Amino acid sequence: MHRVILRAALALLLAGCAAPGPGPGSRDPGAMIASAALFDPARFAGPWHVVADFPAPGASGCGITREDWRLTAPGRFAVSGAACGPRGRTGFAGTAAVVGPGRIDLSAGNTRPDLGGEPLWVLWIDADYRVAALGTPSGRFGMMLSREPAARGDLYTAAREVLDFNGYALERLRPR
């Protein structure tokens, strides 16, 4: 009987040493995360389509949405588009500023209230700026963007792999 209790206690102790799973967001907070060091704001500017995302609790599906990132000054954007929220599709517009390599602050105005004031990190973008994976370190927000409404298959797969590598729970990723 003592051995059974000892084994159960040892199992509980070892379970406490395991890496944490995804937290309240869609990413494991213990996983490493990195932004794209060679991010070029001028090449990122233009229209994008949200082709997949990690929906917030209660968010309804509203299909592929579009975002427009207009460069207004070096490292600064006017951003507008539509997001999916609990009440369906809602518009947003505001400004954004690059605050570090591949890190964008969208907290000014009504530019993405779903970020909760966190900077948005460009985790990966292909060499030709056709598909991008973006997210927040907390995992509160994450999405995949494509210049076309349907992302090229290999680039979509690469973006998924980058999200996975950065600790995002792919089972929560919702294709649009």
C-alpha positions as a printed NumPy array, in Angstrom:
array([[  0.   ,   0.   ,   0.   ],
       [  2.865,   2.354,   0.833],
       [  4.338,   1.747,  -2.645],
       [  1.054,   2.701,  -4.32 ],
       [  0.912,   5.949,  -2.354],
       [  4.598,   6.641,  -3.078],
       [  4.087,   6.023,  -6.827],
       [  1.016,   8.283,  -6.89 ],
       [  2.922,  11.045,  -5.08 ],
       [  5.866,  10.667,  -7.483],
       [  3.524,  10.833, -10.498],
       [  1.939,  14.033,  -9.168],
       [  5.371,  15.534,  -8.521],
       [  6.54 ,  14.746, -12.056],
       [  3.307,  16.106, -13.54 ],
       [  4.073,  19.413, -11.854],
       [  7.402,  19.532, -13.718],
       [  5.787,  19.241, -17.143],
       [  5.801,  22.26 , -19.439],
       [  2.629,  24.312, -19.177],
       [  0.047,  23.932, -21.914],
       [ -1.59 ,  26.819, -23.688],
       [ -2.789,  29.449, -21.236],
       [ -5.95 ,  31.516, -21.526],
       [ -4.839,  32.611, -24.988],
       [ -3.973,  30.389, -27.914],
       [ -0.268,  29.942, -27.193],
       [  1.878,  28.225, -24.62 ],
       [  3.351,  31.078, -22.536],
       [  6.425,  28.942, -21.803],
       [  7.33 ,  28.574, -25.49 ],
       [  9.924,  30.801, -27.12 ],
       [  8.56 ,  33.421, -29.498],
       [ 10.398,  35.607, -31.991],
       [  9.461,  38.39 , -34.363],
       [ 10.769,  38.823, -37.904],
       [ 14.016,  40.78 , -37.524],
       [ 14.148,  41.735, -41.211],
       [ 10.554,  43.017, -41.366],
       [ 10.188,  45.8  , -43.956],
       [  7.196,  48.083, -43.258],
       [  7.211,  49.491, -46.809],
       [  6.871,  46.001, -48.314],
       [  4.199,  45.057, -45.775],
       [  2.014,  48.035, -46.729],
       [ -1.079,  47.354, -48.813],
       [ -4.15 ,  45.133, -48.743],
       [ -4.232,  41.85 , -46.812],
       [ -6.876,  39.165, -46.287],
       [ -7.242,  37.357, -42.949],
       [ -7.29 ,  33.709, -44.058],
       [ -7.048,  32.1  , -40.59 ],
       [ -7.16 ,  33.237, -36.978],
       [ -7.402,  32.166, -33.369],
       [-10.919,  33.353, -32.514],
       [-11.638,  35.034, -29.212],
       [-14.18 ,  33.241, -27.025],
       [-17.652,  33.948, -28.353],
       [-16.415,  35.272, -31.703],
       [-18.634,  34.349, -34.6  ],
       [-17.336,  33.202, -37.941],
       [-17.585,  35.9  , -40.556],
       [-15.457,  34.596, -43.4  ],
       [-12.388,  36.157, -44.923],
       [-11.957,  39.769, -43.903],
       [ -9.735,  42.416, -45.42 ],
       [ -7.274,  44.799, -43.81 ],
       [ -5.566,  47.763, -45.455],
       [ -2.168,  48.875, -44.161],
       [ -1.307,  52.249, -45.726],
       [  2.194,  53.563, -45.046],
       [  1.934,  57.188, -43.867],
       [  5.565,  57.734, -42.805],
       [  8.578,  55.462, -42.306],
       [  7.412,  52.765, -39.87 ],
       [  3.906,  54.237, -39.52 ],
       [  0.609,  52.999, -40.931],
       [ -3.025,  53.975, -41.232],
       [ -4.827,  50.662, -40.709],
       [ -8.457,  49.86 , -41.477],
       [-10.503,  46.767, -42.037],
       [-12.942,  44.347, -40.478],
       [-12.549,  41.932, -37.577],
       [-14.711,  39.05 , -36.334],
       [-16.08 ,  39.555, -32.843],
       [-18.928,  38.294, -30.682],
       [-21.362,  40.431, -32.713],
       [-19.994,  39.347, -36.092],
       [-18.037,  41.541, -38.453],
       [-16.996,  44.925, -37.043],
       [-14.962,  47.644, -38.678],
       [-11.854,  49.243, -37.257],
       [ -9.591,  52.132, -38.249],
       [ -6.624,  53.781, -36.622],
       [ -2.879,  54.06 , -36.716],
       [  0.03 ,  51.732, -36.131],
       [  3.727,  52.248, -35.505],
       [  6.663,  49.855, -35.774],
       [  8.185,  49.75 , -32.274],
       [ 10.874,  47.124, -32.837],
       [ 11.966,  44.545, -35.381],
       [  8.718,  42.977, -36.593],
       [  6.756,  44.519, -33.718],
       [  3.829,  46.845, -34.318],
       [  1.89 ,  48.959, -31.82 ],
       [ -1.764,  49.26 , -32.831],
       [ -3.049,  50.73 , -29.566],
       [ -3.718,  54.219, -30.975],
       [ -7.332,  54.904, -31.869],
       [ -9.698,  52.026, -32.567],
       [ -7.18 ,  50.001, -34.528],
       [ -7.648,  46.5  , -33.081],
       [ -9.216,  46.62 , -29.638],
       [ -9.08 ,  42.805, -29.636],
       [ -5.297,  43.054, -29.051],
       [ -5.859,  44.444, -25.569],
       [ -3.101,  47.035, -26.065],
       [ -0.408,  44.431, -26.78 ],
       [  1.979,  44.955, -29.678],
       [  1.377,  42.723, -32.671],
       [  4.412,  40.651, -33.66 ],
       [  5.129,  39.662, -37.246],
       [  6.309,  36.113, -36.566],
       [  7.022,  35.264, -40.196],
       [  6.483,  36.621, -43.655],
       [  7.577,  34.964, -46.874],
       [ 10.357,  36.581, -48.917],
       [  7.887,  38.072, -51.414],
       [  5.486,  39.402, -48.745],
       [  2.543,  37.258, -49.89 ],
       [  1.664,  35.439, -46.637],
       [  2.351,  36.4  , -43.014],
       [  1.86 ,  34.905, -39.548],
       [  1.176,  37.464, -36.801],
       [  0.432,  37.182, -33.108],
       [  0.92 ,  38.487, -29.605],
       [  3.337,  36.982, -27.081],
       [  0.459,  36.271, -24.673],
       [ -1.409,  34.303, -27.353],
       [ -4.456,  36.513, -26.908],
       [ -4.369,  37.17 , -30.655],
       [ -2.998,  35.437, -33.725],
       [ -3.777,  35.35 , -37.428],
       [ -2.534,  34.494, -40.885],
       [ -2.664,  37.102, -43.641],
       [ -2.496,  36.647, -47.405],
       [ -2.389,  39.143, -50.24 ],
       [ -4.968,  36.972, -52.032],
       [ -8.243,  35.687, -50.526],
       [ -6.878,  32.148, -50.89 ],
       [ -3.284,  31.733, -49.695],
       [ -0.959,  29.561, -51.737],
       [ -0.885,  26.09 , -50.138],
       [  2.832,  25.854, -49.4  ],
       [  2.929,  29.347, -47.89 ],
       [ -0.176,  28.635, -45.786],
       [  1.522,  25.477, -44.488],
       [  4.72 ,  27.4  , -43.715],
       [  2.778,  30.037, -41.759],
       [  1.023,  27.288, -39.752],
       [  4.384,  25.7  , -38.959],
       [  5.736,  29.04 , -37.719],
       [  2.707,  29.512, -35.461],
       [  3.236,  25.991, -34.116],
       [  6.967,  26.641, -33.557],
       [  6.104,  29.805, -31.615],
       [  3.843,  27.875, -29.245],
       [  0.424,  28.468, -30.778],
       [ -2.168,  25.697, -30.347],
       [ -2.959,  24.821, -33.966],
       [ -6.121,  22.966, -32.964],
       [ -7.539,  26.414, -32.135],
       [ -6.601,  27.898, -35.526],
       [ -9.752,  28.638, -37.547],
       [ -9.403,  28.774, -41.335],
       [-11.609,  31.465, -42.783]])
